[in-house]
């Protein structure tokens, strides 16, 4: 169950040994599905976090996710990036849209309770 003050971000990565970074801080959990829990968030406010994966033999990939208190979202790095066009050479990203909200000073926390700073 999701706390009314927190958000959960489930992240699906292509390989259990993929390095995952949130707000440029490396996370320690491993596996292909990882869950991270935010600290208490102000209700009605949107928070944006940047997630990046690094793996051997592949280009780094970055995605952003927006969350609000009481929500659970999934970011799936095994699927094409939303808005990406498919080509024989791989994904071609569309021009990114501006982000309306920036993360505030609230960190996001991983499942172990470790704080991830902004």
C-alpha positions, 0 to 999 in steps of 0.5 A: 500500500502506498502512503498518502505522503510518499511516492513509489518508483518501480524501475525495470532494467535490462540486466540484474547487474545494470548500474542505476543512478537517481539524481546522479547517485548510484543505487546499491540494489540489484535485480531487474526490478527495483523499487524506490520510495520517496520521503514525504511529499507535499500533496498536490506538488509534482516532483521530477527525478532523473534516472540513468542506467549504465551497462557494459557494451551499451550506451547510457540511457537517461529518463525522467519521471514525475511523481506526486504524493500517493502515486506509484509509477513504473519506469521501464528501461527494457521498452523504448523511451516514450516518444522515441521513434524506431529505426533500424539503428535503434531509438531516435529520440524526439526533441524533449519537451520542457519540464514544468517542475524541478525536484525540490530539496526532498531526496528520494529514498531507496527500499533500504531507507538510504537517502538519495540527495537532489 
